[in-house]
Amino acid sequence: MAYSGLNTVLSLMKERVDLSQVVRRDVALQKKGREFVGHCPFHNEKTGSFFVNDEKGTFYCFGCGASGDIIEYLTRKNGIQFMQAVEILSEISGIKLPEKVQYSNDSIHKQQNILLKIMEFFKNALPMNNDAVEYCKKRDLVQEIIDRFSIGYAPKDNTSLINYLKEATFSHDDILNSGVFLEKDGKLICRFRDRIMFPVFNKKGEPIAFGGRGIQKDAMPKYINSPETAIFQKRETLYGYSVAFKNISKSNPFILVEGYMDVVMMSKYGFNTAVASMGTAFSQQHLAKLWQYSDEPIVCLDGDFAGYNAMVKVAILALSYLQPGKSLRFCQIPGNDDPDSFLKSHPKTEMERLLSKSENLIDFLWGHFARNFAEMPNKTPENIAKWKKEIFAYIDEIQNSDIKALYKQDIKGRIFALFGKGNKTDSHFNEYKKSLLVQVDKKEKMLLREAVLLYILISRPSVIPVVVEELASIEFSDKDFEHLRHSLLENPYSQDFGNVGDIVSRIKQLAGEFVSFNGMQDSDVMELWENVFELGVARKRVADDLKVAKSECVASLDDITWNRFKALKLGFIRNENREK
C-alpha cells in the first residue's frame, strides 16, 4: 500500500477533479438526473449502461460490472499500474505528489496475507475465552456456523495480536496498513478488543476487512468495522457475499438483510443467499452486485420503523437503475423483529412464507405513497397536488423510458382508484367514433380533441384530480376552452359548471357525437382521456423537441446530439404517418 500521506493527497486530487471530466475523454456522456450515462468503455454494448456519479466519485457498468473510482478507471482504461494512474491524476489536478512515495506492487498481497493471519489469530482465540464462548451459545452460534463464517474473538489485551504478527515477520507499517490497528504516539492500538469478530471476504473468499461486535452490554459502539483500504470499499462490499453467490438460483435470489447476525442466522436456518451492507447506506454498486446473479433480489430489513424507512430508501435508489427484467422485491418482518430474532421465535416455515409473499417494487412503493396520503393531516387540493408531484418526481428518476412509462401508467391508475367512484352505466365507448378523432379534417382536428378532453372531464368530474398535472401542462388554442381549463385547475374537486354553461353546451355539441360513456368505469374513462391527450399533445412535444435537437446539432455535432436528432425525427415521421 502507498505510505499513509498519499491517501490525503489522493483525496485532495479527487475533490478537485470530477470523474466525468476524465471519462468524457473516452466516452460520450449524457446527463441523467444526478448522474451521467454513456456506453461502457470496457465492453461492447448497444445501449448505455455505464453510470458516472460525480458526487460519489464512482463509476459502474450494469452490463459488465466494472466499477470503482477515478484511479480504478485510469488503471483499467489505460492498462497501467496504481502509481502511474496517480501520476496522471496529479497532472490533471495540478496537485504535486510528495517527493517520497513508497509503493510496491505486492502491497495488496501483503495486506491480504496479514488479514489472513489476523483471522487465524481471532479464530484460535475464540474457544480460549469463556465470555466469548458463552456469548456464542447465547446467540445460537453453533460450531458449524462459526466455521462457515470463520467467526473469531479479539482479546481484551492490546499486545498478544501485535506480538503474534511480529513473530510472523510483519513490519510495523504492514500491521498498521491492515486497517485493524490505529497508531497513537507511535504505538499500535488494536481497533477491536473484547469483540466477536466477523471476517469480511471478497468474492474469492479472501479476507479483506473485519467487523467486531462487542460482547458486553455496555460496549460502545456495539459494532466496529474496518476502515476503507485499497482492497475494502464499503460501498462495494456485501457481508456474506462469498457464501451467498454460490447458492444463487432462480428460486433462491439474494436476500438483503441488515447486519452480520442476520446473515449468519439466515444461513443457519437454510437461507444461504443472505447478504448485508457494511455499516453504510445501500449503494448503486451494491445493487449492481446483486443484479449480477439475481434478477429480483429480496430486501428484508428490520421490522421496526427505521428498518422500514431503510427499505424505502433502497426502493427509491433502485428506480434510477431499473432495467427490463431487473427489479427488487420487499419482505417486511412483522413487529419489531429483525431476521435474526424472527427466526429464533418462529418456525422456519414462517420465514419461508414471508419471503414467498414478498412484494414487487411498485407495490411496495405504492404502499409507502398510500401510507403518506393516509397520514396527511389536511387533505386540501394543494396538499394532494404536492403529494402527487412528489410521487411522479420519484418515477421520473427511472432512466429506462419503457419502464418509466409503464410505472406512470400504473401509478396513475392507483391514484385514480384512491379517488374514483367506479361509476357504471349501460353501454361502451364506440371505437369507430374514437377513430374519427384521427380522421377529421386537419383544421378541425385540434379543436375537436380539445373539446373531447374537456367533454370527458365535465361528464366525469371524478377524473379531474387524477389528470390535473397533464391538464396544467397544456394550453388550448380555443379561447373559451382555455377559460374552462383554468376554471377546472383552480378547483379540480368542484362539479359546478353553472358559471360556464355556454361553454359546456358548445363542448357537448362538438364532442357528444364522438364519445359515449355508457358502460365505462372511471378507470376506462381516465384511460380514454389520456389516449386523446397523447394523440393531441405528443405530436407537438415531439415537434418542439425536434427543433431543439436540430439546433443542438448545429451548435455541437457529436454522437449523442446526432442520435437524439435521428430518434426524434423517426418519431416525428411515425406520428405524421399515424395522423394521415
C-alpha positions as CSV (number, residue, x, y, z in Angstrom):
1,M,0.0,0.0,0.0
2,A,1.1,3.6,-0.5
3,Y,2.5,5.3,2.5
4,S,-0.1,7.0,4.7
5,G,0.4,10.5,3.4
6,L,-0.5,9.5,-0.1
7,N,-4.2,8.9,0.9
8,T,-4.5,12.6,1.9
9,V,-3.0,13.8,-1.3
10,L,-5.3,11.5,-3.3
11,S,-8.4,12.8,-1.5
12,L,-7.4,16.4,-2.5
13,M,-6.9,15.3,-6.1
14,K,-10.3,13.6,-6.2
15,E,-12.0,16.6,-4.8
16,R,-10.5,18.8,-7.5
17,V,-11.2,16.6,-10.5
18,D,-14.7,15.4,-11.4
19,L,-14.7,11.8,-12.6
20,S,-16.9,12.7,-15.5
21,Q,-14.2,15.2,-16.7
22,V,-11.8,12.3,-17.1
23,V,-14.4,9.8,-18.5
24,R,-15.5,12.3,-21.2
25,R,-12.1,11.9,-22.9
26,D,-13.2,8.3,-23.8
27,V,-17.0,8.2,-23.6
28,A,-19.8,10.5,-24.7
29,L,-21.8,11.1,-21.5
30,Q,-25.4,12.4,-21.2
31,K,-26.7,13.9,-18.0
32,K,-29.5,11.8,-16.4
33,G,-30.7,13.2,-13.1
34,R,-27.8,13.2,-10.7
35,E,-25.6,11.1,-12.9
36,F,-24.1,10.7,-16.3
37,V,-24.8,7.8,-18.6
38,G,-22.9,6.5,-21.6
39,H,-21.7,3.4,-23.4
40,C,-19.2,1.3,-21.4
41,P,-15.6,1.7,-22.5
42,F,-14.8,-1.8,-21.2
43,H,-17.1,-3.9,-23.3
44,N,-19.3,-3.6,-26.4
45,E,-22.9,-2.7,-25.8
46,K,-25.8,-1.3,-27.8
47,T,-27.5,0.6,-25.0
48,G,-25.7,2.8,-22.5
49,S,-25.4,1.1,-19.1
50,F,-22.3,2.9,-17.8
51,F,-23.1,5.3,-15.0
52,V,-20.8,8.0,-13.6
53,N,-21.6,9.8,-10.3
54,D,-19.5,12.9,-9.6
55,E,-20.9,13.4,-6.1
56,K,-19.6,9.9,-5.1
57,G,-16.7,9.9,-7.4
58,T,-17.6,6.5,-8.7
59,F,-18.5,4.7,-12.0
60,Y,-20.4,1.5,-12.5
61,C,-21.4,-0.6,-15.6
62,F,-24.6,-2.6,-15.2
63,G,-23.6,-4.6,-18.2
64,C,-20.2,-6.0,-17.3
65,G,-19.9,-5.0,-13.6
66,A,-16.8,-2.7,-14.0
67,S,-16.7,-0.3,-11.1
68,G,-14.5,1.9,-9.0
69,D,-13.2,5.4,-8.5
70,I,-11.1,7.7,-10.7
71,I,-7.9,5.7,-10.1
72,E,-9.6,2.4,-10.9
73,Y,-10.9,4.0,-14.1
74,L,-7.5,5.2,-15.2
75,T,-5.8,1.9,-14.5
76,R,-8.5,-0.1,-16.3
77,K,-8.8,2.1,-19.3
78,N,-5.0,2.6,-19.9
79,G,-3.7,-0.8,-18.6
80,I,-1.4,0.9,-16.1
81,Q,-0.4,0.4,-12.5
82,F,-1.8,2.3,-9.5
83,M,1.1,4.8,-9.2
84,Q,1.0,5.6,-12.9
85,A,-2.7,6.4,-12.5
86,V,-1.9,8.6,-9.5
87,E,0.7,10.5,-11.6
88,I,-1.8,11.1,-14.4
89,L,-4.3,12.4,-11.8
90,S,-1.6,14.6,-10.3
91,E,-1.1,16.2,-13.7
92,I,-4.9,16.7,-14.3
93,S,-5.5,18.1,-10.8
94,G,-2.3,20.3,-10.7
95,I,-1.5,18.9,-7.3
96,K,2.1,17.7,-7.0
97,L,2.9,14.3,-5.4
98,P,5.2,14.2,-2.4
99,E,8.8,13.5,-3.3
100,K,8.9,10.2,-1.4
101,V,6.2,7.8,-2.2
102,Q,6.8,4.3,-1.1
103,Y,4.8,1.8,-3.0
104,S,5.4,-1.8,-4.1
105,N,3.4,-3.9,-6.5
106,D,3.0,-6.7,-3.9
107,S,1.4,-4.4,-1.3
108,I,-2.1,-5.9,-2.0
109,H,-0.8,-9.4,-1.4
110,K,0.9,-8.3,1.8
111,Q,-2.3,-6.8,3.1
112,Q,-4.3,-10.0,2.2
113,N,-1.7,-12.1,3.9
114,I,-1.7,-10.2,7.1
115,L,-5.5,-10.2,7.2
116,L,-5.4,-14.0,6.8
117,K,-3.0,-14.2,9.7
118,I,-5.2,-11.9,11.8
119,M,-8.3,-14.0,11.0
120,E,-6.4,-17.1,12.1
121,F,-5.5,-15.5,15.4
122,F,-9.1,-14.4,16.1
123,K,-10.4,-17.9,15.3
124,N,-7.9,-19.6,17.7
125,A,-8.7,-17.1,20.4
126,L,-12.5,-17.7,20.4
127,P,-12.5,-21.1,22.2
128,M,-9.9,-19.9,24.7
129,N,-12.2,-17.2,26.1
130,N,-15.2,-18.2,28.3
131,D,-17.1,-14.9,27.8
132,A,-16.8,-15.3,24.0
133,V,-17.9,-19.0,24.2
134,E,-20.9,-18.1,26.3
135,Y,-21.9,-15.2,24.0
136,C,-21.8,-17.6,21.0
137,K,-24.1,-20.0,22.9
138,K,-26.4,-17.2,23.9
139,R,-26.7,-16.1,20.2
140,D,-27.1,-19.7,18.9
141,L,-23.8,-19.6,17.1
142,V,-23.2,-23.3,16.7
143,Q,-19.8,-24.6,15.6
144,E,-20.8,-25.3,12.0
145,I,-21.8,-21.7,11.5
146,I,-18.7,-20.4,13.4
147,D,-16.6,-22.4,10.9
148,R,-18.7,-21.4,7.9
149,F,-18.2,-17.7,8.5
150,S,-14.7,-18.0,10.2
151,I,-16.1,-16.2,13.3
152,G,-13.4,-15.4,16.0
153,Y,-12.7,-13.3,19.0
154,A,-10.5,-10.2,19.6
155,P,-9.0,-10.4,23.1
156,K,-9.1,-7.5,25.6
157,D,-5.3,-7.0,25.6
158,N,-3.6,-4.9,23.0
159,T,-0.3,-6.8,22.8
160,S,-1.0,-10.5,22.0
161,L,-2.0,-9.9,18.4
162,I,0.8,-7.5,17.8
163,N,3.4,-10.0,19.1
164,Y,1.8,-12.7,17.0
165,L,2.1,-10.7,13.8
166,K,5.7,-9.5,14.6
167,E,6.7,-13.2,15.1
168,A,5.3,-13.8,11.6
169,T,7.8,-11.2,10.4
170,F,5.2,-8.5,9.6
171,S,6.6,-4.9,9.9
172,H,5.1,-2.0,11.8
173,D,3.8,-0.5,8.6
174,D,2.4,-3.8,7.5
175,I,0.4,-4.1,10.7
176,L,-0.8,-0.5,10.5
177,N,-1.9,-0.8,6.9
178,S,-4.1,-3.9,7.7
179,G,-6.8,-1.5,8.9
180,V,-7.1,-3.5,12.2
181,F,-4.8,-1.1,14.1
182,L,-4.5,2.6,14.9
183,E,-1.3,4.5,15.6
184,K,-1.2,6.8,18.6
185,D,2.1,8.4,19.8
186,G,4.0,5.9,17.7
187,K,2.2,3.0,19.3
188,L,-0.1,0.5,17.6
189,I,-3.5,0.1,19.1
190,C,-6.0,-2.6,18.0
191,R,-9.4,-1.2,17.0
192,F,-11.1,-4.4,18.1
193,R,-10.9,-5.6,21.7
194,D,-13.2,-7.9,23.6
195,R,-15.3,-8.4,20.5
196,I,-16.8,-11.3,18.5
197,M,-15.1,-10.9,15.1
198,F,-16.8,-11.4,11.7
199,P,-14.2,-11.5,8.8
200,V,-15.4,-9.9,5.6
201,F,-14.5,-11.8,2.4
202,N,-14.2,-10.8,-1.2
203,K,-15.9,-13.0,-3.8
204,K,-12.9,-15.3,-3.9
205,G,-13.3,-16.0,-0.2
206,E,-10.2,-14.0,0.8
207,P,-10.5,-11.8,4.0
208,I,-10.5,-8.0,3.2
209,A,-11.8,-6.5,6.4
210,F,-13.4,-7.2,9.8
211,G,-16.5,-6.3,11.7
212,G,-16.5,-6.6,15.5
213,R,-19.5,-6.9,17.8
214,G,-19.0,-6.0,21.5
215,I,-19.9,-8.9,23.8
216,Q,-20.5,-6.7,26.9
217,K,-23.9,-5.0,27.3
218,D,-22.3,-1.6,27.7
219,A,-19.9,-2.0,24.7
220,M,-19.8,1.3,22.8
221,P,-20.2,1.3,19.9
222,K,-21.9,-2.0,19.6
223,Y,-20.3,-2.7,16.2
224,I,-17.0,-1.5,14.8
225,N,-16.0,-2.0,11.1
226,S,-12.5,-1.8,9.5
227,P,-11.8,1.5,7.7
228,E,-11.7,1.5,3.9
229,T,-8.4,0.4,2.4
230,A,-7.1,-0.4,-1.1
231,I,-8.9,-3.8,-1.0
232,F,-12.0,-2.8,1.0
233,Q,-14.6,-0.2,0.0
234,K,-17.8,-0.3,2.0
235,R,-20.0,0.9,-0.9
236,E,-18.9,-2.1,-3.0
237,T,-18.8,-4.8,-0.3
238,L,-21.6,-7.0,1.0
239,Y,-21.1,-9.2,4.0
240,G,-21.8,-12.9,3.3
241,Y,-21.4,-12.4,-0.5
242,S,-18.7,-15.2,-0.9
243,V,-21.1,-17.7,0.6
244,A,-24.3,-16.4,-0.9
245,F,-23.4,-16.1,-4.6
246,K,-22.5,-19.8,-4.7
247,N,-26.1,-20.7,-3.7
248,I,-28.0,-18.4,-6.0
249,S,-30.6,-19.8,-8.4
250,K,-33.8,-18.6,-9.9
251,S,-35.7,-19.9,-6.9
252,N,-33.1,-18.6,-4.4
253,P,-32.3,-15.0,-5.1
254,F,-30.1,-12.8,-2.9
255,I,-31.8,-11.7,0.4
256,L,-30.5,-8.3,1.6
257,V,-30.7,-8.1,5.4
258,E,-29.3,-5.5,7.8
259,G,-26.4,-7.0,9.9
260,Y,-23.8,-9.7,10.4
261,M,-26.0,-11.7,12.8
262,D,-29.0,-11.6,10.4
263,V,-26.8,-13.1,7.6
264,V,-25.3,-15.7,9.9
265,M,-28.7,-16.8,11.3
266,M,-30.4,-16.8,7.9
267,S,-27.6,-19.2,6.8
268,K,-28.0,-21.3,9.9
269,Y,-31.7,-21.9,9.0
270,G,-31.0,-22.7,5.4
271,F,-31.4,-19.3,3.8
272,N,-27.9,-19.3,2.3
273,T,-28.2,-16.3,0.0
274,A,-28.4,-13.6,2.6
275,V,-26.0,-10.6,2.5
276,A,-25.7,-7.3,4.3
277,S,-24.2,-3.9,3.5
278,M,-21.2,-3.0,5.6
279,G,-22.1,-0.2,8.0
280,T,-23.0,2.1,5.2
281,A,-26.1,3.1,3.1
282,F,-27.1,0.7,0.4
283,S,-25.4,1.9,-2.8
284,Q,-25.8,1.5,-6.6
285,Q,-22.7,-0.7,-6.5
286,H,-24.4,-3.0,-4.0
287,L,-27.4,-3.1,-6.3
288,A,-25.5,-4.0,-9.4
289,K,-23.6,-6.6,-7.5
290,L,-26.9,-8.3,-6.5
291,W,-28.3,-8.0,-10.0
292,Q,-25.2,-9.7,-11.5
293,Y,-26.6,-13.0,-10.2
294,S,-30.3,-12.3,-9.2
295,D,-32.9,-10.6,-11.3
296,E,-35.1,-9.8,-8.3
297,P,-33.2,-9.8,-5.0
298,I,-35.4,-9.6,-1.9
299,V,-34.9,-6.8,0.6
300,C,-35.7,-8.0,4.1
301,L,-34.5,-5.5,6.7
302,D,-35.6,-5.0,10.3
303,G,-39.3,-4.8,11.1
304,D,-39.2,-1.6,13.1
305,F,-39.8,2.0,11.7
306,A,-36.1,2.5,11.0
307,G,-35.9,-0.7,9.0
308,Y,-39.0,0.2,7.0
309,N,-37.5,3.6,6.2
310,A,-34.3,1.9,5.1
311,M,-36.2,-0.3,2.8
312,V,-38.0,2.7,1.3
313,K,-34.6,4.3,0.6
314,V,-33.4,1.1,-1.2
315,A,-36.6,1.1,-3.3
316,I,-36.1,4.8,-4.3
317,L,-32.4,4.2,-5.1
318,A,-33.3,1.3,-7.3
319,L,-35.7,3.4,-9.5
320,S,-32.8,5.1,-11.4
321,Y,-31.3,1.8,-12.4
322,L,-34.2,-0.4,-13.3
323,Q,-33.7,-2.4,-16.5
324,P,-36.0,-4.8,-18.3
325,G,-36.1,-7.9,-16.1
326,K,-34.1,-6.3,-13.2
327,S,-36.0,-5.2,-10.1
328,L,-36.4,-5.8,-6.4
329,R,-38.9,-7.5,-4.0
330,F,-39.6,-6.5,-0.4
331,C,-40.3,-8.7,2.6
332,Q,-41.5,-6.9,5.7
333,I,-40.8,-8.6,9.0
334,P,-43.8,-8.1,11.3
335,G,-43.5,-6.2,14.6
336,N,-40.1,-5.0,15.7
337,D,-38.3,-8.2,14.9
338,D,-35.2,-8.5,12.7
339,P,-34.5,-11.7,10.6
340,D,-32.3,-13.0,13.5
341,S,-34.9,-12.6,16.3
342,F,-37.8,-13.6,14.0
343,L,-36.1,-17.0,13.1
344,K,-35.5,-17.7,16.8
345,S,-39.1,-17.1,17.8
346,H,-40.9,-18.5,14.8
347,P,-40.8,-21.7,12.7
348,K,-38.6,-21.7,9.7
349,T,-41.7,-22.1,7.6
350,E,-42.9,-18.7,8.7
351,M,-39.8,-17.0,7.2
352,E,-40.3,-19.1,4.0
353,R,-43.9,-17.8,3.9
354,L,-42.9,-14.2,4.3
355,L,-40.2,-14.4,1.6
356,S,-42.7,-16.2,-0.8
357,K,-45.2,-13.3,-0.2
358,S,-42.6,-10.6,-0.8
359,E,-44.0,-7.5,-2.7
360,N,-42.7,-6.3,-6.0
361,L,-41.1,-2.9,-6.2
362,I,-44.1,-0.9,-7.5
363,D,-46.5,-2.5,-4.9
364,F,-44.1,-1.7,-2.1
365,L,-43.6,1.9,-3.2
366,W,-47.3,2.4,-3.7
367,G,-47.9,1.1,-0.1
368,H,-45.4,3.8,1.0
369,F,-47.1,6.6,-1.0
370,A,-50.6,5.5,0.1
371,R,-49.4,5.5,3.7
372,N,-48.2,9.1,3.3
373,F,-51.6,10.0,1.9
374,A,-53.4,8.3,4.8
375,E,-51.2,10.2,7.3
376,M,-51.7,13.5,5.6
377,P,-53.4,15.7,8.3
378,N,-55.1,18.2,5.9
379,K,-56.1,16.7,2.6
380,T,-56.6,20.0,0.7
381,P,-56.3,20.2,-3.1
382,E,-52.9,21.9,-2.6
383,N,-51.5,19.2,-0.3
384,I,-52.8,16.4,-2.5
385,A,-51.3,18.1,-5.6
386,K,-48.0,18.3,-3.7
387,W,-48.3,14.6,-2.8
388,K,-48.8,13.6,-6.4
389,K,-45.9,15.8,-7.6
390,E,-43.6,14.1,-5.2
391,I,-44.7,10.6,-6.4
392,F,-44.0,11.4,-10.0
393,A,-40.7,13.1,-9.2
394,Y,-39.6,9.7,-7.9
395,I,-40.9,8.0,-11.0
396,D,-39.1,10.5,-13.2
397,E,-35.8,9.1,-11.8
398,I,-36.3,5.9,-13.8
399,Q,-33.9,6.1,-16.7
400,N,-35.4,3.4,-18.9
401,S,-38.2,5.1,-20.9
402,D,-40.4,2.0,-21.3
403,I,-40.3,1.2,-17.6
404,K,-40.9,4.8,-16.7
405,A,-44.0,5.0,-18.9
406,L,-45.4,1.8,-17.5
407,Y,-44.8,2.9,-13.9
408,K,-46.5,6.2,-14.6
409,Q,-49.5,4.4,-16.2
410,D,-49.7,2.0,-13.2
411,I,-49.4,4.7,-10.5
412,K,-51.9,7.0,-12.2
413,G,-54.4,4.1,-12.1
414,R,-53.7,3.5,-8.4
415,I,-54.2,7.2,-7.7
416,F,-57.4,7.2,-9.6
417,A,-58.6,4.1,-7.7
418,L,-57.9,6.1,-4.5
419,F,-60.2,8.9,-5.6
420,G,-62.5,7.4,-8.2
421,K,-66.0,6.0,-7.6
422,G,-66.1,3.4,-10.3
423,N,-69.4,4.6,-11.8
424,K,-71.1,2.1,-14.2
425,T,-73.7,2.6,-16.9
426,D,-75.0,0.5,-19.7
427,S,-73.0,0.6,-22.9
428,H,-69.4,1.1,-24.0
429,F,-67.3,3.6,-25.9
430,N,-67.7,3.4,-29.7
431,E,-64.2,2.5,-31.1
432,Y,-65.3,3.6,-34.6
433,K,-66.3,7.1,-33.3
434,K,-63.0,7.3,-31.4
435,S,-61.2,6.7,-34.7
436,L,-62.9,9.8,-36.2
437,L,-60.7,11.8,-33.9
438,V,-57.9,10.9,-36.2
439,Q,-59.8,11.1,-39.5
440,V,-61.5,14.5,-39.2
441,D,-60.4,17.5,-41.3
442,K,-56.9,18.7,-40.2
443,K,-58.1,22.2,-39.4
444,E,-60.8,20.9,-37.1
445,K,-58.7,18.2,-35.5
446,M,-57.1,20.1,-32.7
447,L,-60.3,21.9,-31.8
448,L,-62.2,18.6,-31.6
449,R,-59.5,17.0,-29.5
450,E,-59.7,19.9,-27.1
451,A,-63.4,19.6,-26.9
452,V,-63.3,15.8,-26.3
453,L,-60.7,16.3,-23.5
454,L,-63.0,18.8,-21.7
455,Y,-66.2,16.8,-22.5
456,I,-64.7,13.8,-20.7
457,L,-63.9,15.9,-17.7
458,I,-67.2,17.7,-17.4
459,S,-69.0,14.4,-17.9
460,R,-66.9,12.5,-15.3
461,P,-65.6,15.2,-12.8
462,S,-64.0,12.4,-10.7
463,V,-61.3,12.1,-13.3
464,I,-60.2,15.8,-13.0
465,P,-58.0,15.4,-9.8
466,V,-56.2,12.5,-11.4
467,V,-55.2,14.2,-14.7
468,V,-54.8,17.7,-13.3
469,E,-51.0,17.6,-13.8
470,E,-51.4,16.9,-17.6
471,L,-54.2,19.5,-17.8
472,A,-51.9,22.1,-16.3
473,S,-49.1,21.3,-18.9
474,I,-51.1,22.2,-22.0
475,E,-52.6,25.4,-23.5
476,F,-55.8,25.2,-25.6
477,S,-56.0,27.0,-28.8
478,D,-59.7,27.9,-28.3
479,K,-60.2,30.9,-26.0
480,D,-63.4,29.5,-24.4
481,F,-61.8,26.1,-23.8
482,E,-58.7,27.8,-22.3
483,H,-61.0,29.7,-19.9
484,L,-62.7,26.4,-18.8
485,R,-59.3,24.7,-18.4
486,H,-58.2,27.4,-15.9
487,S,-61.5,27.1,-14.1
488,L,-61.0,23.3,-13.7
489,L,-57.4,23.8,-12.5
490,E,-58.5,26.4,-9.9
491,N,-60.8,23.9,-8.2
492,P,-60.4,20.3,-9.5
493,Y,-62.8,19.0,-6.9
494,S,-65.8,21.2,-7.9
495,Q,-68.6,19.8,-10.1
496,D,-70.3,23.1,-10.5
497,F,-70.2,24.3,-14.2
498,G,-73.1,26.7,-13.9
499,N,-70.9,29.8,-14.5
500,V,-69.6,28.4,-17.7
501,G,-72.8,26.8,-19.0
502,D,-72.5,28.3,-22.6
503,I,-69.0,26.8,-23.0
504,V,-70.2,23.4,-21.7
505,S,-73.1,23.4,-24.1
506,R,-70.7,24.2,-27.0
507,I,-68.4,21.4,-25.9
508,K,-71.2,18.9,-25.7
509,Q,-72.4,19.8,-29.1
510,L,-68.9,19.4,-30.6
511,A,-67.8,16.2,-28.9
512,G,-71.1,14.5,-27.9
513,E,-71.3,12.5,-31.2
514,F,-67.8,11.2,-30.8
515,V,-67.8,10.0,-27.2
516,S,-70.2,7.8,-25.2
517,F,-69.5,6.8,-21.7
518,N,-72.2,4.1,-21.2
519,G,-70.8,1.0,-19.6
520,M,-67.4,2.6,-18.9
521,Q,-65.9,2.6,-15.5
522,D,-64.0,5.6,-14.3
523,S,-60.6,3.9,-14.9
524,D,-61.6,3.3,-18.5
525,V,-62.7,7.0,-18.9
526,M,-59.3,8.0,-17.5
527,E,-57.5,5.8,-20.0
528,L,-59.6,7.3,-22.8
529,W,-58.7,10.9,-21.6
530,E,-55.0,10.0,-21.6
531,N,-55.2,8.4,-25.1
532,V,-56.8,11.6,-26.5
533,F,-54.3,13.8,-24.6
534,E,-51.3,11.9,-26.0
535,L,-52.8,11.9,-29.5
536,G,-53.1,15.7,-29.5
537,V,-50.1,16.7,-27.3
538,A,-47.4,14.2,-28.1
539,R,-47.0,15.3,-31.7
540,K,-46.5,18.9,-30.7
541,R,-44.0,17.9,-28.0
542,V,-42.0,15.8,-30.5
543,A,-42.0,18.6,-32.9
544,D,-40.7,21.0,-30.3
545,D,-38.1,18.5,-29.1
546,L,-37.1,18.1,-32.8
547,K,-36.4,21.8,-33.1
548,V,-34.2,21.8,-30.0
549,A,-32.3,18.8,-31.2
550,K,-31.7,20.3,-34.6
551,S,-30.3,23.5,-33.0
552,E,-28.1,21.3,-30.7
553,C,-26.7,19.5,-33.8
554,V,-25.8,22.9,-35.4
555,A,-24.1,24.0,-32.2
556,S,-22.2,20.8,-31.4
557,L,-22.4,17.8,-33.7
558,D,-21.4,14.7,-31.7
559,D,-22.8,11.2,-31.4
560,I,-25.3,12.0,-28.7
561,T,-26.8,15.0,-30.3
562,W,-26.9,13.3,-33.7
563,N,-28.5,10.1,-32.3
564,R,-31.1,12.2,-30.4
565,F,-32.0,14.1,-33.6
566,K,-32.3,10.9,-35.6
567,A,-34.6,9.2,-32.9
568,L,-36.8,12.3,-32.7
569,K,-37.0,12.6,-36.5
570,L,-38.1,9.0,-36.8
571,G,-40.7,9.5,-34.0
572,F,-42.0,12.6,-35.8
573,I,-42.3,10.7,-39.1
574,R,-44.2,7.8,-37.4
575,N,-46.6,10.3,-35.8
576,E,-47.1,12.0,-39.1
577,N,-47.9,8.7,-40.8
578,R,-50.3,7.9,-38.0
579,E,-52.1,11.2,-38.5
580,K,-52.7,10.6,-42.2
